[in-house]
Amino acid sequence: MSGGMNFELTEDQELIRKSVAELVKKFDDQYWMEKDRAHEFPVEFYNAIAEGGWLGMTIPEEYGGHGLGITEATILLEEVARSGGGMNAASSIHLSIFGMHPVVVHGSDELKARTLPRIASGDLHVCFGVTEPGAGLDTSRISTFAKRDGDHYVVNGRKVWISKALESEKILLLTRTERYDDVKKKTDGMTLFLTDLDRSCVDIRPIAKMGRNAVTSNELFIDNLRIPVEDRVGEEGKGFSYLLDGLNPERMLIASEALGIGRVALEKAVKYANEREVFGRPIGMNQGIQFPLADALAHLDAAELVLRKATWLYDQGNQCGREANTAKYLCAEAGFAAADRALQTHGGMGYSEEYHVARYFREARLMRIAPISQEMILNYLGSHTLGMPRSY
Ligand SMILES: Cc1cc2nc3c(=O)[nH]c(=O)nc-3n(C[C@H](O)[C@H](O)[C@H](O)COP(=O)(O)OP(=O)(O)OC[C@H]3O[C@@H](n4cnc5c(N)ncnc54)[C@H](O)[C@@H]3O)c2cc1C
């Protein structure tokens, strides 16, 4: 790009924002409240997004997608979250949007042809299986093991927190094919598969959780799951490095979702602050109410700028680790702070479900923990960017 700095989205990007905003308007807060309350997957919403052609946004054109970048994907997910759908809406489509990146880059043509067009059309639901109870954020410590047996692998182990597993036909599954103790580099010896979540050998149990209840997160007990070799993504033993390629975009996507929740929470707060009268005047006239909302706006705007820089760098093919991590960190903080202030602005009504800010608050809290905690982001910035000793 020439001509120095440019903070404007392109016409096409603006059009994406407008079209998505128009589409998601059909699913209002009431819809999301009911889905959340009933613990029901938002099928109507998912189908509408699929029919609009949005699920294949970043999937290459030869596999039925539009081949767009992370900038466009973050615009989509910000609008989705901002509609009031929050993390219920975002999580129902999140993995279809950029989660298949390791498959796009490293999967065989045959695997891609078999799966990507179905993901783009919405027909194939996928989940992402990395986290394990015994490993936590130290992914090198996973122990779910895939043992080669002729033209198959036989997998045994346990996963935790796998979102949408209950609703998914396939899973992008990280396993060990060599034990931790047998590898030179601790992240070697891991293998990635995109395979059927065969219910006859995988027991899937939803975890009772604080929010985002329209999409399940599950414990998986995997008992002799047979995976054909064709379902392996790339080479054996290199699965972790393939996942690394997807980490920065994942952080940016999450950042955009946090931003969207922050924006909708702030809108709701401003509306209420202008309407609600106590002591004979709108509560928003009090600086004790107004300043925190103005402060929330300033933090959201600043966080958004870092996110835009990160997505721009990535789409230009540049290094963006520092910016992607910072964007995730700041958007998660700003989104949560805005949701918290929105709740406070609503007083007692903030604590009710009726005004929706309680739901935003619960969902905004999540992005400080998952898919990567704020502490690990700071670990990255401290060691990679600032050059201080690693603590992990
Ligand atoms: C609703 C929800 C949905 C999820 N969906 C998925 C999914 O679809 N697929 C999937 O694979 N996973 C999923 N996860 C898991 C999520 O990615 C993890 O919960 C997250 O990465 C944190 O890991 P942990 O829970 O094991 O925390 P732990 O590793 O047990 O860490 C606990 C705490 O200690 C801190 N900590 C640990 N080590 C350090 C250190 N060295 N320095 C500083 N602080 C440290 C952490 O930051 C954290 O605050 C989901 C989680 C939730 C809550």
The ligand as an SDF file (V2000), in Angstrom:
LIG
                    3D

 53 58  0  0  0  0  0  0  0  0999 V2000
  -16.2720  -21.9970   27.1100 C   0  0  0  0  0  0  0  0  0  0  0  0
  -14.9640  -22.5830   26.6850 C   0  0  0  0  0  0  0  0  0  0  0  0
  -14.8390  -23.0860   25.4180 C   0  0  0  0  0  0  0  0  0  0  0  0
  -13.6530  -23.7170   25.0110 C   0  0  0  0  0  0  0  0  0  0  0  0
  -13.5890  -24.3010   23.7570 N   0  0  0  0  0  0  0  0  0  0  0  0
  -12.5010  -25.0410   23.4290 C   0  0  0  0  0  0  0  0  0  0  0  0
  -12.4640  -25.7950   22.2000 C   0  0  0  0  0  0  0  0  0  0  0  0
  -13.4040  -25.7550   21.3920 O   0  0  0  0  0  0  0  0  0  0  0  0
  -11.3880  -26.5650   21.9310 N   0  0  0  0  0  0  0  0  0  0  0  0
  -10.3250  -26.6540   22.7870 C   0  0  0  0  0  0  0  0  0  0  0  0
   -9.3680  -27.3600   22.4710 O   0  0  0  0  0  0  0  0  0  0  0  0
  -10.3200  -25.9450   23.9680 N   0  0  0  0  0  0  0  0  0  0  0  0
  -11.3890  -25.1540   24.3040 C   0  0  0  0  0  0  0  0  0  0  0  0
  -11.4050  -24.4600   25.4940 N   0  0  0  0  0  0  0  0  0  0  0  0
  -10.2820  -24.5830   26.4160 C   0  0  0  0  0  0  0  0  0  0  0  0
   -9.4930  -23.3010   26.5410 C   0  0  0  0  0  0  0  0  0  0  0  0
   -8.7230  -23.1150   25.4000 O   0  0  0  0  0  0  0  0  0  0  0  0
   -8.6870  -23.4090   27.8270 C   0  0  0  0  0  0  0  0  0  0  0  0
   -9.5830  -23.4120   28.9140 O   0  0  0  0  0  0  0  0  0  0  0  0
   -7.7110  -22.2890   27.9600 C   0  0  0  0  0  0  0  0  0  0  0  0
   -6.7200  -22.4020   26.9770 O   0  0  0  0  0  0  0  0  0  0  0  0
   -7.0740  -22.2940   29.3370 C   0  0  0  0  0  0  0  0  0  0  0  0
   -6.5080  -23.5520   29.6080 O   0  0  0  0  0  0  0  0  0  0  0  0
   -6.8540  -24.3200   30.9450 P   0  0  0  0  0  0  0  0  0  0  0  0
   -8.3080  -24.1710   31.1840 O   0  0  0  0  0  0  0  0  0  0  0  0
   -6.3340  -25.6940   30.8650 O   0  0  0  0  0  0  0  0  0  0  0  0
   -6.0890  -23.4980   32.0510 O   0  0  0  0  0  0  0  0  0  0  0  0
   -4.7750  -23.9240   32.8500 P   0  0  0  0  0  0  0  0  0  0  0  0
   -3.6830  -24.2610   31.8930 O   0  0  0  0  0  0  0  0  0  0  0  0
   -5.1550  -24.9260   33.8720 O   0  0  0  0  0  0  0  0  0  0  0  0
   -4.3960  -22.5400   33.5430 O   0  0  0  0  0  0  0  0  0  0  0  0
   -5.0850  -22.0650   34.6970 C   0  0  0  0  0  0  0  0  0  0  0  0
   -4.6830  -20.6210   34.9570 C   0  0  0  0  0  0  0  0  0  0  0  0
   -3.2680  -20.5420   35.1960 O   0  0  0  0  0  0  0  0  0  0  0  0
   -2.6700  -19.6080   34.3210 C   0  0  0  0  0  0  0  0  0  0  0  0
   -1.3390  -20.0820   33.9380 N   0  0  0  0  0  0  0  0  0  0  0  0
   -0.9470  -21.3370   33.5840 C   0  0  0  0  0  0  0  0  0  0  0  0
    0.3540  -21.3610   33.2810 N   0  0  0  0  0  0  0  0  0  0  0  0
    0.8220  -20.0950   33.4390 C   0  0  0  0  0  0  0  0  0  0  0  0
    2.0930  -19.4660   33.2740 C   0  0  0  0  0  0  0  0  0  0  0  0
    3.1750  -20.1570   32.8660 N   0  0  0  0  0  0  0  0  0  0  0  0
    2.1810  -18.1460   33.4860 N   0  0  0  0  0  0  0  0  0  0  0  0
    1.1080  -17.4380   33.9090 C   0  0  0  0  0  0  0  0  0  0  0  0
   -0.1090  -17.9730   34.0790 N   0  0  0  0  0  0  0  0  0  0  0  0
   -0.2570  -19.2810   33.8510 C   0  0  0  0  0  0  0  0  0  0  0  0
   -3.5900  -19.5440   33.1260 C   0  0  0  0  0  0  0  0  0  0  0  0
   -3.4620  -18.3210   32.4240 O   0  0  0  0  0  0  0  0  0  0  0  0
   -4.9580  -19.6920   33.7790 C   0  0  0  0  0  0  0  0  0  0  0  0
   -5.4110  -18.4390   34.2350 O   0  0  0  0  0  0  0  0  0  0  0  0
  -12.5640  -23.7820   25.8940 C   0  0  0  0  0  0  0  0  0  0  0  0
  -12.6760  -23.2250   27.1810 C   0  0  0  0  0  0  0  0  0  0  0  0
  -13.8610  -22.6460   27.5910 C   0  0  0  0  0  0  0  0  0  0  0  0
  -13.9590  -22.1030   28.9770 C   0  0  0  0  0  0  0  0  0  0  0  0
  1  2  1  0
  2  3  1  0
  2 52  2  0
  3  4  2  0
  4  5  1  0
  4 50  1  0
  5  6  2  0
  6  7  1  0
  6 13  1  0
  7  8  2  0
  7  9  1  0
  9 10  1  0
 10 11  2  0
 10 12  1  0
 12 13  2  0
 13 14  1  0
 14 15  1  0
 14 50  1  0
 15 16  1  0
 16 17  1  0
 16 18  1  0
 18 19  1  0
 18 20  1  0
 20 21  1  0
 20 22  1  0
 22 23  1  0
 23 24  1  0
 24 25  2  0
 24 26  1  0
 24 27  1  0
 27 28  1  0
 28 29  2  0
 28 30  1  0
 28 31  1  0
 31 32  1  0
 32 33  1  0
 33 34  1  0
 33 48  1  0
 34 35  1  0
 35 36  1  0
 35 46  1  0
 36 37  1  0
 36 45  1  0
 37 38  2  0
 38 39  1  0
 39 40  1  0
 39 45  2  0
 40 41  1  0
 40 42  2  0
 42 43  1  0
 43 44  2  0
 44 45  1  0
 46 47  1  0
 46 48  1  0
 48 49  1  0
 50 51  2  0
 51 52  1  0
 52 53  1  0
M  END
$$$$
